[in-house]
């Protein structure tokens, strides 16, 4: 983000580092945040079942890393 917001000279910026034009919010802008929320919910539910079965929280944390 430092390169995108402060490229030095705006005349010689590398194309892929330029900000995209703003066209407002669309439905597709919500897809990725919703996906991340669903992944978080699924992890909580899956880990809760594994903790109930007696698995160690340390082992579960190590599996995430």
N, C-alpha and C positions, 0 to 999 in steps of 0.2 A: 504494500500500500504506500510505502514511502516513495517508491519510484513512480507510482501512478499519480500521486497527489503533488509531488515535487520533482519533476523530471529534469530540472535545470533549465534547459531551453525548450520552450513549447514548439519551436519550429523544427527541432530535430528529434522528436520523440519516436520511439519504436511503436509501430501501429498496434500490436497486441497489448501494449501497456496503457493505451488511452481508455478513458472511461467510455462506456457505452452511452448512447443517447437515451435520454429519459423519455419514456412513452407512457408513464403511469403504471399503475398496478393492474395485473390481469390475474385470472384464475390460475394460470400456470406458475405464477410467483409463489403460490401457496403449496405446491406439490411437495417440494423438498422439505420445508419445515414440517409439514404434516407427516411425511415419511419418517423424519427423525423422531417426532413425537411417538409414532406407532412403534418404532424400534425400542424406545425407552420404556414404553408400557410393556412390550413383550419381554424385555429383559427382566423387569421387576417381577412379572408373573412367573417366568421360568426360574429365576433364582429363588423365589419364595418356595416353589415346589421342591427344589433341590435342598434348601435349608431344612425343610420339613422332613426330608428323607435322611437327614443327619450329616450332610456334607458340610465341611468346614467353610466358613466365610473366607478364610485366607486362601483356600484352594480355589474357590470361585473367583476371587479377585485376581489371582495369578492367571487364571484361564482367560481373563479379559485383556491382560497385558500381552 
